[in-house]
């Protein structure tokens, strides 16, 4: 569990793993700025005066947290987890906190861990859970962070080198997730499921992280360069002011009211055409769906050409239980998984119908594992199918509401 103290963070402080939160006053602030160090770094030693400067700034009403984990040289002292487990640990600490808005500040490998924590939050947590980091993160500040891999890894060890190599699997997944699912522009384009602006700072004499990998896919007005080496530039006065300014911008932009326009859940149905009762259940669920106060309605796109389909909000799939283990079904569900990762498919509801439905559902669940908007429901009787489809529609509506999926603009 996080440790809470009511004092300013200082460079001489120590922390042996975990998360320490510095409260500005007796009551928690509404926002939290979290510092995550890089390879071989330490919770306070890496940052110098930076956490204290953010803590004392009158531009921010935010508490400060410092996260520590073992990497690089420190791994020699005993057992230590891999970086994915570190990201999961960070996620777990933040899930236990009640802050409405969270800004993550990561140096070097710490920036990768921050990105990974956000992505894992999306994968592991149902969309309706508003405490998930993916719903509360309003900014990511990456300082000399190899967002597409580092050109040089010094004394990283096998566990660390795994996430530092250029275009390695983990940073590639991070890049794909932020490209497809996250609006990283600080003013927001309104074209992605989540809005988390990313700010990047580079150092002029950085021998480990080059400009391209540190600023990958970011707009020029979200990038700055400072004099110094990979770590020395963190101790400059101007970089401290820059971090305060970017945190303030992120919080201010998060407060900009969103104007929701009318939106549609674009729905497709796939089932055996010989069973008209299945189609009747689908259309019955559409008729029973209540238009929400914010204007979300239903649109049946089942018979539209699929080549014109750039986004489906809910795919309803009904499969006879006896064919759930067929190779074609397995291939199809893997394709559903890829469509969900790319953002072309928002939610999938699948029902094996018939005998041995629990076993069939178990097999199907393996194809959509770790995708929180994929729902597998065994349905033994056709008359229960309509209720289950309606349930998927309601869950999709809730997911779209929480994720700001629908078209939007600024007042």
C-alpha positions in Angstrom: 0.0 0.0 0.0 1.2 3.6 -0.6 2.8 5.4 2.3 1.6 9.0 3.0 3.7 11.8 4.5 3.0 15.5 4.9 6.3 16.9 4.0 8.1 18.2 1.0 10.1 15.6 -1.0 13.9 16.1 -0.9 16.8 14.5 -2.8 18.4 13.1 0.4 15.3 11.1 1.2 15.3 7.3 0.7 12.6 4.8 -0.2 13.1 1.1 -0.6 10.5 0.1 -3.1 6.8 1.1 -3.4 5.1 4.4 -3.6 5.4 7.3 -1.2 2.8 10.2 -1.4 3.6 13.7 -0.2 0.5 15.6 0.9 0.4 19.3 0.5 -2.1 19.6 3.3 -4.2 17.4 5.6 -6.8 16.8 2.9 -5.8 15.0 -0.3 -5.6 17.3 -3.4 -7.7 16.4 -6.4 -4.6 15.6 -8.5 -1.4 13.6 -8.1 1.9 13.9 -9.9 3.9 10.7 -9.9 7.6 10.4 -10.5 9.1 7.2 -11.9 12.9 6.8 -12.2 14.8 5.0 -14.9 17.4 2.3 -15.2 19.6 1.9 -12.0 17.9 5.0 -10.6 16.3 5.5 -7.2 13.1 7.0 -6.0 14.6 10.4 -4.8 18.2 10.2 -6.0 17.3 10.4 -9.7 15.2 13.5 -9.4 17.1 15.9 -7.2 15.1 19.0 -6.5 12.4 18.4 -9.1 9.7 16.7 -7.0 10.2 19.4 -4.3 9.8 22.1 -6.9 6.5 20.7 -8.2 5.4 20.2 -4.6 6.0 23.8 -3.7 4.7 25.3 -6.9 1.7 27.6 -6.5 0.6 26.8 -10.0 -0.5 23.3 -9.1 -3.0 22.0 -6.6 -1.5 18.5 -6.6 0.1 16.1 -4.2 3.4 14.4 -5.2 4.2 10.7 -5.3 7.6 9.1 -5.8 7.8 5.5 -7.0 10.8 3.2 -6.5 11.7 -0.1 -8.0 14.8 -2.2 -8.5 16.7 -2.2 -11.8 20.2 -2.2 -13.3 22.9 -2.2 -10.6 20.4 -2.6 -7.8 19.3 -6.0 -9.2 22.5 -7.5 -7.8 21.2 -7.0 -4.3 18.7 -9.8 -4.5 15.5 -10.9 -6.3 13.8 -8.3 -8.4 10.8 -8.4 -10.7 10.7 -7.8 -14.4 9.6 -4.5 -15.8 6.1 -5.7 -16.7 5.6 -6.7 -13.1 6.9 -3.3 -12.0 4.3 -1.6 -14.2 1.6 -3.8 -12.7 2.8 -2.8 -9.2 2.6 0.9 -10.1 -0.9 0.3 -11.4 -1.9 -1.4 -8.2 -0.6 1.4 -6.0 -2.5 4.0 -8.1 -5.7 2.0 -8.1 -5.7 2.2 -4.3 -5.6 6.0 -4.4 -8.7 8.3 -4.8 -7.2 11.1 -6.9 -9.4 12.2 -9.8 -6.5 13.1 -12.0 -3.0 11.6 -12.3 0.0 12.9 -14.2 2.9 10.5 -14.7 6.5 11.8 -15.0 9.0 9.2 -16.2 12.7 9.4 -16.8 14.3 7.1 -19.4 13.0 3.6 -18.7 10.5 5.1 -16.2 8.7 6.6 -19.2 8.2 3.2 -20.7 6.9 1.9 -17.3 4.4 4.8 -17.2 3.2 4.0 -20.7 3.0 0.3 -19.9 1.0 0.9 -16.7 -1.6 2.9 -18.7 -1.8 0.2 -21.4 -2.1 -2.6 -18.8 -4.8 -0.6 -17.0 -6.8 -0.5 -20.3 -6.3 -4.3 -20.8 -7.1 -5.5 -17.4 -9.9 -3.2 -16.1 -13.5 -3.1 -17.3 -14.3 0.2 -19.1 -17.0 1.0 -16.5 -14.5 1.1 -13.6 -13.8 4.8 -13.3 -10.9 4.3 -10.8 -8.8 2.7 -13.6 -5.6 4.6 -14.4 -6.7 4.8 -18.0 -9.6 7.0 -17.0 -7.7 9.2 -14.5 -4.4 9.8 -16.3 -4.5 13.3 -17.8 -0.8 13.7 -18.8 2.4 11.8 -19.4 5.7 13.7 -19.2 8.5 11.6 -20.7 12.0 12.8 -19.9 14.8 11.4 -22.2 12.6 8.3 -22.5 13.2 5.8 -25.3 9.6 5.5 -26.4 10.6 3.2 -29.3 13.7 1.7 -27.7 17.2 2.9 -26.8 20.1 2.9 -29.2 22.5 1.9 -26.3 21.8 -0.1 -23.2 24.5 0.1 -20.5 24.5 -2.5 -17.6 20.8 -3.0 -18.0 20.7 -6.7 -17.3 18.5 -9.1 -19.3 15.3 -8.1 -17.6 15.8 -4.4 -18.3 17.3 -4.9 -21.8 14.2 -6.7 -22.9 12.2 -3.4 -22.8 15.0 -1.1 -23.9 16.0 -2.6 -27.2 14.8 -0.7 -30.3 11.3 -1.7 -31.4 11.1 -4.5 -28.8 7.7 -6.1 -28.3 6.7 -4.1 -25.2 7.5 -0.6 -26.5 5.9 -1.7 -29.8 2.7 -2.6 -28.0 2.8 0.7 -26.1 3.2 2.6 -29.4 0.4 0.8 -31.1 -1.9 1.3 -28.1 -1.3 5.1 -27.9 -1.5 5.4 -31.7 -4.8 3.6 -32.0 -6.6 4.3 -28.7 -5.2 7.6 -27.2 -5.4 11.2 -28.3 -1.9 12.4 -27.3 -2.4 16.0 -28.4 -2.6 18.3 -25.4 -5.5 20.4 -26.9 -7.2 17.2 -28.0 -8.4 16.2 -31.4 -11.5 14.4 -30.2 -10.6 11.4 -32.4 -9.6 8.7 -29.9 -11.1 6.8 -27.0 -8.9 8.4 -24.4 -7.2 11.8 -24.1 -3.8 11.7 -22.4 -1.4 14.4 -23.7 2.3 13.3 -23.9 5.1 15.8 -23.3 8.7 14.9 -24.2 12.0 16.4 -23.2 15.4 15.5 -24.6 19.0 16.2 -23.7 21.6 17.7 -26.1 24.4 15.3 -25.1 22.3 12.2 -24.5 24.4 9.1 -25.6 21.7 6.6 -24.9 18.4 8.0 -26.2 18.2 9.8 -29.5 15.8 12.6 -30.4 13.7 10.5 -32.7 12.9 7.7 -30.3 12.3 10.2 -27.4 9.8 12.3 -29.5 8.3 9.5 -31.6 4.8 10.5 -33.1 4.6 13.7 -31.0 3.8 17.2 -32.2 6.6 19.8 -32.2 4.8 22.0 -29.6 4.9 19.1 -27.1 8.7 18.6 -27.4 11.6 20.5 -25.9 15.4 20.0 -25.7 17.6 21.0 -22.7 21.3 21.2 -22.3 22.9 18.3 -20.5 23.5 14.5 -20.6 21.0 11.7 -20.1 20.7 12.3 -16.4 22.4 15.7 -15.6 19.7 17.7 -17.4 17.2 16.6 -14.7 18.9 18.9 -12.2 18.5 22.1 -14.2 16.3 24.8 -13.0 14.6 25.3 -16.4 13.6 21.6 -16.7 11.9 21.8 -13.3 9.9 24.9 -14.5 9.1 23.1 -17.7 7.7 20.1 -15.9 5.5 22.4 -13.7 4.3 24.2 -16.8 3.4 20.9 -18.6 1.7 19.5 -15.6 -0.4 22.7 -15.2 -1.4 22.6 -18.9 -2.4 19.0 -18.6 -4.6 19.7 -15.6 -6.1 22.8 -17.1 -7.0 21.0 -20.3 -8.6 18.1 -18.3 -10.9 20.7 -16.9 -12.1 21.9 -20.3 -15.8 20.8 -20.5 -16.6 18.4 -23.3 -19.7 19.0 -25.4 -21.2 15.6 -26.3 -23.0 15.4 -29.6 -25.6 12.7 -30.4 -23.9 9.4 -30.9 -24.7 6.0 -32.3 -23.7 2.5 -31.2 -23.0 1.0 -34.6 -24.0 -2.6 -34.3 -23.4 -5.7 -36.4 -25.0 -9.1 -36.0 -23.4 -12.4 -37.1 -25.2 -15.7 -36.7 -26.4 -18.8 -38.6 -28.9 -17.4 -41.3 -31.0 -20.6 -40.9 -32.0 -19.6 -37.4 -34.3 -16.6 -37.9 -35.1 -16.7 -34.2 -31.5 -15.5 -33.5 -32.1 -12.5 -35.7 -35.4 -11.9 -34.0 -33.6 -11.8 -30.7 -31.1 -9.3 -32.0 -33.8 -6.9 -33.3 -35.9 -7.4 -30.2 -32.9 -6.2 -28.1 -32.5 -3.2 -30.4 -36.2 -2.3 -29.9 -35.9 -2.6 -26.1 -32.8 -0.4 -25.9 -33.6 2.9 -24.3 -32.1 6.1 -25.7 -29.8 7.5 -23.0 -30.2 11.1 -21.8 -26.9 12.0 -23.5 -28.3 10.9 -26.9 -26.7 7.6 -27.5 -28.9 5.6 -29.9 -28.6 2.3 -31.9 -27.8 1.8 -35.5 -27.9 -1.6 -37.2 -25.1 -1.9 -39.7 -25.4 -5.6 -40.3 -26.1 -5.4 -44.0 -23.7 -2.7 -44.9 -20.6 -3.6 -47.0 -17.8 -4.5 -44.6 -15.1 -2.8 -46.7 -16.8 0.5 -45.7 -16.6 -0.3 -42.0 -13.9 1.6 -40.3 -15.4 1.3 -36.8 -17.9 -1.1 -35.2 -19.0 -0.3 -31.7 -20.6 -3.7 -30.9 -20.2 -6.9 -32.8 -22.8 -9.5 -31.8 -21.8 -13.0 -32.6 -23.9 -16.2 -32.1 -22.2 -19.6 -32.6 -23.7 -23.1 -32.3 -21.8 -24.6 -29.4 -20.8 -27.7 -31.4 -18.5 -25.7 -33.8 -16.8 -23.5 -31.2 -13.6 -25.6 -31.5 -13.5 -25.5 -35.3 -10.4 -24.0 -36.9 -12.5 -21.4 -38.7 -14.0 -20.2 -35.5 -10.6 -19.9 -33.8 -9.2 -17.9 -36.7 -12.3 -15.6 -36.7 -11.9 -14.8 -33.0 -8.2 -14.1 -33.4 -9.3 -11.6 -36.1 -11.8 -10.1 -33.7 -8.9 -9.7 -31.2 -6.8 -7.8 -33.8 -9.7 -5.6 -34.7 -10.1 -4.7 -31.0 -6.4 -3.9 -30.7 -6.5 -1.6 -33.7 -9.6 0.3 -32.5 -11.8 -0.8 -35.4 -13.9 -2.9 -33.0 -15.0 -1.4 -29.7 -16.9 -4.2 -28.1 -17.6 -7.9 -28.9 -20.4 -9.9 -27.4 -20.3 -13.6 -28.3 -22.7 -16.4 -27.2 -22.3 -20.1 -27.8 -25.8 -21.4 -28.0 -26.9 -25.1 -27.5 -25.5 -27.9 -25.5 -22.3 -27.9 -23.5 -22.3 -24.1 -23.6 -20.0 -23.7 -20.6 -17.2 -25.7 -22.3 -17.7 -23.9 -25.5 -17.6 -20.5 -23.7 -14.3 -21.5 -22.1 -12.8 -22.2 -25.4 -14.0 -18.9 -26.9 -12.8 -16.9 -23.9 -9.2 -17.9 -24.7 -9.4 -16.1 -28.0 -10.4 -12.8 -26.4 -8.4 -13.1 -23.2 -7.3 -9.8 -21.6 -9.7 -7.7 -23.7 -12.0 -6.0 -21.2 -14.8 -5.2 -23.8 -15.1 -8.8 -25.0 -18.0 -10.6 -23.3 -18.5 -14.4 -23.7 -21.9 -15.6 -22.4 -23.1 -19.2 -22.6 -26.8 -19.2 -23.6 -28.6 -22.5 -23.4 -32.0 -21.4 -24.6 -32.8 -19.1 -27.5 -35.4 -17.2 -25.4 -32.5 -16.0 -23.2 -30.6 -14.6 -26.1 -32.5 -11.3 -26.4 -31.8 -10.5 -22.8 -28.1 -11.2 -23.2 -27.8 -9.0 -26.3 -29.6 -6.2 -24.6 -27.1 -6.5 -21.7 -24.2 -6.2 -24.2 -25.8 -3.0 -25.6 -26.1 -1.5 -22.2 -22.5 -2.3 -21.4 -21.4 -0.8 -24.6 -23.3 2.4 -23.9 -21.7 2.6 -20.5 -18.2 1.9 -22.0 -18.7 4.6 -24.6 -19.8 7.1 -21.9 -16.8 6.5 -19.7 -14.3 6.4 -22.5 -15.6 9.5 -24.4 -15.8 7.4 -27.5 -18.4 9.5 -29.2 -17.8 12.6 -31.3 -17.1 15.6 -29.2 -16.0 19.2 -29.3 -15.0 22.0 -26.9 -17.3 24.7 -25.7 
